Amino acid sequence: MTLRPQFSDPGELLKDPRGRKWMLQCAGCRRWGYRHDAPAKFFNRAHLEKYFEPLKLDERGLCEQCQTALSQK
């Protein structure tokens, strides 16, 4: 019998390298998300979708919300 990992909080997901490789963090707001171009299936995707949203970063490492905030200054 194989035990499946049960994740009760997002911090546990970030510790697992199999899913961590698809994670990103915005350099501005420090928000975590998973790569918007991640494959449809990968280890722990269902758990990541539960706690995080797709995140697209620009070349500076900023999410779309931070890019918009900077452009309005």
C-alpha positions in Angstrom: 0.0 0.0 0.0 1.4 3.4 -1.0 0.5 6.4 1.2 -0.4 9.5 -0.6 0.9 12.8 0.9 -1.7 14.9 2.5 -1.1 18.6 2.5 -2.9 20.6 5.1 -1.2 23.9 4.3 0.6 25.6 1.4 3.9 25.6 3.3 4.1 21.8 3.1 3.7 22.0 -0.7 6.6 24.3 -1.0 8.9 21.9 0.8 8.3 19.1 -1.8 10.8 19.5 -4.7 8.6 17.5 -7.1 6.0 20.3 -7.1 8.2 23.1 -6.0 9.9 23.3 -9.4 6.6 24.6 -10.9 6.3 27.4 -8.2 7.1 31.0 -8.7 7.3 34.0 -6.3 6.7 37.6 -7.3 9.7 39.8 -6.5 7.4 42.7 -5.7 4.6 41.5 -3.5 6.2 38.1 -2.6 3.0 36.2 -3.6 3.4 32.6 -4.5 1.8 30.9 -7.5 2.4 28.1 -9.9 3.8 28.7 -13.4 1.1 29.7 -15.9 2.8 27.5 -18.5 3.0 24.4 -16.3 1.9 21.1 -17.9 -1.7 20.0 -17.4 -0.5 17.1 -15.2 2.4 17.1 -12.8 3.0 15.9 -9.2 0.7 17.7 -6.7 -0.9 19.9 -9.3 -4.4 19.3 -7.7 -3.0 20.4 -4.3 -1.3 23.5 -5.9 -4.5 24.6 -7.6 -6.3 24.4 -4.2 -3.9 26.9 -2.6 -2.3 28.9 -5.4 -3.2 30.5 -8.7 -1.3 30.6 -12.0 1.3 33.3 -11.9 3.0 34.9 -14.9 6.1 37.0 -14.1 7.9 39.5 -16.4 11.6 39.6 -17.0 12.0 41.6 -13.7 10.2 38.8 -11.7 7.0 40.9 -11.2 3.5 39.6 -11.4 0.8 41.4 -13.5 -0.6 43.2 -10.4 2.8 44.7 -9.5 3.5 45.6 -13.1 0.2 47.6 -13.2 1.0 49.3 -9.8 4.4 50.4 -11.1 3.0 51.7 -14.3 0.5 53.9 -12.5 3.2 55.6 -10.4 
